[in-house]
Amino acid sequence: MNATEPTPPSAPDNTSGDLPSSANTPQPKTPAKQPHNPLHGVTLEAIVVALADYFGWDELGRQIPIRCFQSDPSVGSSLKFLRKTPWAREKVESLYLFMLRDQKRNAQE
């Protein structure tokens, strides 16, 4: 290099502690296993299909009076509505849990 040329700036040194090192960065926790949660790992589609098989669309529409279960019901239209509507999804999940308890109770008899 010529003495008259300016020296290029050097890369920033990470030893000053300005930037967190990977050793100091908290690692994301792996999702906890939920062995006692009957909804863990069950898709919304599987829930809707199981409810429709167990109750039938007519009874499902009476249990949870929403249009996607009452008027021309299908799994696809139900999923589209339930994914956008948290209160309806909670009702469906609650009915699914009731169905699981009912099936378990019937199996023990």
KOLKEKE-996829 format. One record per atom (N, C-alpha, C): residue number from 1; residue in one letter; atom name; x, y, z. Coordinates in pm, whole numbers, plus 50000, padded with zeros to 5 digits. Atoms other than C-alpha are relative to their C-alpha. Layout:
% KOLKEKE-996829
num  residu  atome  X  Y  Z
NUM  A  CA  X  Y  Z
...
% end
This chain:
% KOLKEKE-996829
num  residu  atome  X  Y  Z
1  M  N  50083  49883  50000
1  M  CA  50000  50000  50000
1  M  C  50088  50124  50000
2  N  N  49927  49877  50008
2  N  CA  50115  50347  49922
2  N  C  49973  50082  50125
3  A  N  50014  49921  49878
3  A  CA  50167  50584  50218
3  A  C  49898  50110  49983
4  T  N  50096  49892  50021
4  T  CA  49941  50843  50055
4  T  C  49857  49950  49992
5  E  N  50135  50056  50008
5  E  CA  49643  50606  50026
5  E  C  49943  49983  50140
6  P  N  50059  50019  49867
6  P  CA  49398  50602  50315
6  P  C  49982  49851  50028
7  T  N  50018  50140  49964
7  T  CA  49371  50278  50503
7  T  C  49851  49971  50007
8  P  N  50143  50033  49995
8  P  CA  49038  50099  50465
8  P  C  49958  49973  50144
9  P  N  50046  50026  49863
9  P  CA  48825  50075  50775
9  P  C  49998  49850  50026
10  S  N  49998  50142  49968
10  S  CA  48860  49746  50952
10  S  C  49861  49956  50044
11  A  N  50129  50056  49958
11  A  CA  48571  49518  51036
11  A  C  49985  50024  50149
12  P  N  50019  49975  49858
12  P  CA  48414  49588  51373
12  P  C  50042  49877  50082
13  D  N  49955  50107  49911
13  D  CA  48563  49388  51654
13  D  C  49890  49972  50101
14  N  N  50111  50037  49912
14  N  CA  48303  49198  51857
14  N  C  50048  49970  50142
15  T  N  49950  50029  49867
15  T  CA  48526  49166  52162
15  T  C  49966  50109  50099
16  S  N  50031  49889  49910
16  S  CA  48410  49499  52303
16  S  C  49870  49979  50077
17  G  N  50124  50026  49928
17  G  CA  48076  49354  52411
17  G  C  49882  50080  49949
18  D  N  50111  49921  50054
18  D  CA  47866  49589  52195
18  D  C  49890  49911  49946
19  L  N  50097  50091  50058
19  L  CA  47697  49303  52015
19  L  C  49996  49872  50081
20  P  N  50006  50124  49922
20  P  CA  47569  48993  52193
20  P  C  50064  49886  49923
21  S  N  49942  50117  50063
21  S  CA  47766  48681  52123
21  S  C  49897  49888  50003
22  S  N  50096  50109  50005
22  S  CA  47590  48357  52042
22  S  C  49992  49927  50133
23  A  N  50002  50066  49870
23  A  CA  47684  48223  52386
23  A  C  49906  50074  50098
24  N  N  50084  49920  49910
24  N  CA  47492  48507  52556
24  N  C  49856  50011  49951
25  T  N  50134  49989  50058
25  T  CA  47188  48491  52326
25  T  C  49913  49886  50051
26  P  N  50087  50110  49953
26  P  CA  46899  48299  52483
26  P  C  49949  49919  49882
27  Q  N  50047  50090  50105
27  Q  CA  46806  47998  52275
27  Q  C  49851  49979  50016
28  P  N  50145  50025  49988
28  P  CA  46439  47939  52192
28  P  C  49976  49866  50067
29  K  N  50033  50123  49931
29  K  CA  46282  47681  52414
29  K  C  49925  49908  49905
30  T  N  50074  50096  50080
30  T  CA  46158  47366  52253
30  T  C  49861  49989  50060
31  P  N  50136  50009  49946
31  P  CA  45781  47326  52285
31  P  C  49989  49886  50100
32  A  N  50018  50101  49896
32  A  CA  45688  47142  52599
32  A  C  49901  49895  49953
33  K  N  50096  50107  50031
33  K  CA  45521  46808  52557
33  K  C  49882  50016  50092
34  Q  N  50123  49985  49924
34  Q  CA  45164  46808  52675
34  Q  C  49926  49866  50003
35  P  N  50059  50134  50004
35  P  CA  45079  46445  52752
35  P  C  49856  49995  50051
36  H  N  50135  50004  49942
36  H  CA  44761  46532  52942
36  H  C  49902  50093  49928
37  N  N  50087  49910  50075
37  N  CA  44619  46779  52688
37  N  C  49945  49924  49879
38  P  N  50055  50078  50112
38  P  CA  44379  46590  52457
38  P  C  49996  50077  49868
39  L  N  50001  49922  50124
39  L  CA  44390  46877  52204
39  L  C  50140  50011  49939
40  H  N  49863  49985  50048
40  H  CA  44770  46868  52171
40  H  C  50025  49906  49882
41  G  N  49967  50079  50118
41  G  CA  44870  46753  51823
41  G  C  49881  49964  49913
42  V  N  50120  50030  50079
42  V  CA  44512  46730  51695
42  V  C  49968  50122  49914
43  T  N  50029  49888  50088
43  T  CA  44439  46945  51391
43  T  C  49853  50039  50008
44  L  N  50138  49953  50002
44  L  CA  44126  47153  51362
44  L  C  49917  49918  49902
45  E  N  50071  50083  50098
45  E  CA  44033  46950  51055
45  E  C  49960  49866  50061
46  A  N  50031  50128  49935
46  A  CA  44054  46626  51255
46  A  C  49887  50015  50101
47  I  N  50106  49975  49902
47  I  CA  43832  46779  51524
47  I  C  49865  50012  49931
48  V  N  50127  49980  50072
48  V  CA  43565  46890  51275
48  V  C  49952  49868  49940
49  V  N  50038  50129  50059
49  V  CA  43568  46553  51097
49  V  C  49948  49906  50108
50  A  N  50042  50089  49891
50  A  CA  43542  46364  51427
50  A  C  49862  50042  50053
51  L  N  50130  49953  49951
51  L  CA  43251  46582  51544
51  L  C  49889  49970  49900
52  A  N  50100  50027  50104
52  A  CA  43068  46547  51212
52  A  C  49968  49851  49994
53  D  N  50023  50145  50000
53  D  CA  43113  46168  51225
53  D  C  49921  49958  50123
54  Y  N  50062  50041  49874
54  Y  CA  43005  46142  51588
54  Y  C  49856  50052  50013
55  F  N  50131  49938  49982
55  F  CA  42711  46386  51593
55  F  C  49918  50005  49872
56  G  N  50068  49971  50126
56  G  CA  42627  46433  51225
56  G  C  49987  50152  49987
57  W  N  50005  49855  50022
57  W  CA  42598  46777  51067
57  W  C  49876  50063  50063
58  D  N  50123  49942  49944
58  D  CA  42236  46830  51180
58  D  C  50015  50024  50150
59  E  N  49984  49986  49855
59  E  CA  42311  46766  51547
59  E  C  50113  50096  50033
60  L  N  49891  49906  49979
60  L  CA  42638  46957  51523
60  L  C  49951  50144  49986
61  G  N  50060  49868  50019
61  G  CA  42441  47256  51391
61  G  C  49907  50039  50114
62  R  N  50084  49970  49884
62  R  CA  42203  47227  51687
62  R  C  50086  50026  50124
63  Q  N  49911  49982  49884
63  Q  CA  42483  47194  51941
63  Q  C  50073  50134  49995
64  I  N  49930  49873  50020
64  I  CA  42677  47488  51798
64  I  C  49931  50071  49883
65  P  N  50080  49939  50108
65  P  CA  42435  47710  51605
65  P  C  50076  50107  49921
66  I  N  49933  49910  50093
66  I  CA  42664  47861  51344
66  I  C  49970  49954  49858
67  R  N  50047  50025  50136
67  R  CA  42581  47885  50976
67  R  C  50083  49895  49926
68  C  N  49916  50096  50074
68  C  CA  42879  47679  50855
68  C  C  49966  49856  50036
69  F  N  50046  50133  49963
69  F  CA  42728  47379  51040
69  F  C  49854  49977  49960
70  Q  N  50143  50012  50024
70  Q  CA  42366  47449  50948
70  Q  C  49962  50010  49853
71  S  N  50038  49975  50139
71  S  CA  42355  47570  50588
71  S  C  50108  49946  49907
72  D  N  49907  50063  50093
72  D  CA  42526  47345  50330
72  D  C  50136  49975  50065
73  P  N  49876  50018  49925
73  P  CA  42789  47223  50579
73  P  C  50104  49918  49926
74  S  N  49887  50077  50053
74  S  CA  43130  47103  50472
74  S  C  50119  50025  50091
75  V  N  49879  49985  49918
75  V  CA  43465  47054  50638
75  V  C  50074  50127  49959
76  G  N  49927  49883  50050
76  G  CA  43625  47320  50418
76  G  C  49942  50132  50045
77  S  N  50062  49874  49960
77  S  CA  43373  47595  50489
77  S  C  50008  50018  50151
78  S  N  49991  49993  49854
78  S  CA  43379  47509  50859
78  S  C  50140  50043  50043
79  L  N  49863  49965  49965
79  L  CA  43758  47529  50876
79  L  C  50028  50147  49972
80  K  N  49977  49860  50037
80  K  CA  43762  47863  50697
80  K  C  49939  50093  50104
81  F  N  50066  49916  49901
81  F  CA  43513  48011  50945
81  F  C  50066  49987  50137
82  L  N  49947  50023  49866
82  L  CA  43662  47853  51257
82  L  C  50140  50059  50018
83  R  N  49864  49942  49991
83  R  CA  44015  47972  51178
83  R  C  49996  50151  50019
84  K  N  50013  49855  49988
84  K  CA  43889  48331  51165
84  K  C  49920  50043  50122
85  T  N  50094  49966  49893
85  T  CA  43652  48314  51462
85  T  C  50037  49925  50128
86  P  N  49952  50068  49879
86  P  CA  43814  48236  51799
86  P  C  49889  49948  50091
87  W  N  50107  50045  49908
87  W  CA  43487  48214  51998
87  W  C  49935  49872  49948
88  A  N  50061  50121  50057
88  A  CA  43345  47954  51758
88  A  C  50097  49882  50011
89  R  N  49900  50108  49988
89  R  CA  43668  47755  51761
89  R  C  50002  49947  50143
90  E  N  50004  50044  49861
90  E  CA  43655  47747  52142
90  E  C  49880  49910  50027
91  K  N  50119  50084  49984
91  K  CA  43301  47607  52127
91  K  C  50020  49863  49937
92  V  N  49975  50127  50069
92  V  CA  43408  47340  51878
92  V  C  50098  49915  50081
93  E  N  49904  50075  49919
93  E  CA  43708  47242  52091
93  E  C  49935  49948  50128
94  S  N  50070  50043  49878
94  S  CA  43487  47227  52400
94  S  C  49908  49882  49971
95  L  N  50087  50111  50037
95  L  CA  43235  47003  52224
95  L  C  50083  49875  49968
96  Y  N  49911  50113  50029
96  Y  CA  43523  46783  52103
96  Y  C  50045  49933  50130
97  L  N  49960  50056  49871
97  L  CA  43644  46741  52461
97  L  C  49884  49925  50065
98  F  N  50119  50068  49949
98  F  CA  43287  46653  52565
98  F  C  49983  49865  49929
99  M  N  50013  50123  50079
99  M  CA  43275  46395  52284
99  M  C  50101  49895  50046
100  L  N  49898  50095  49955
100  L  CA  43603  46238  52400
100  L  C  49962  49941  50136
101  R  N  50042  50050  49869
101  R  CA  43474  46213  52759
101  R  C  49883  49904  49985
102  D  N  50117  50085  50023
102  D  CA  43146  46064  52633
102  D  C  50042  49865  49941
103  Q  N  49950  50125  50059
103  Q  CA  43329  45806  52421
103  Q  C  50071  49915  50104
104  K  N  49929  50073  49896
104  K  CA  43552  45712  52714
104  K  C  49902  49940  50101
105  R  N  50103  50047  49907
105  R  CA  43250  45682  52944
105  R  C  49924  49881  49941
106  N  N  50072  50108  50067
106  N  CA  43066  45462  52691
106  N  C  50085  49874  49986
107  A  N  49911  50115  50015
107  A  CA  43370  45240  52645
107  A  C  50019  49925  50131
108  Q  N  49983  50064  49868
108  Q  CA  43391  45172  53018
108  Q  C  49877  49921  50044
109  E  N  50126  50067  49961
109  E  CA  43031  45052  53042
109  E  C  49992  49861  49947
% end
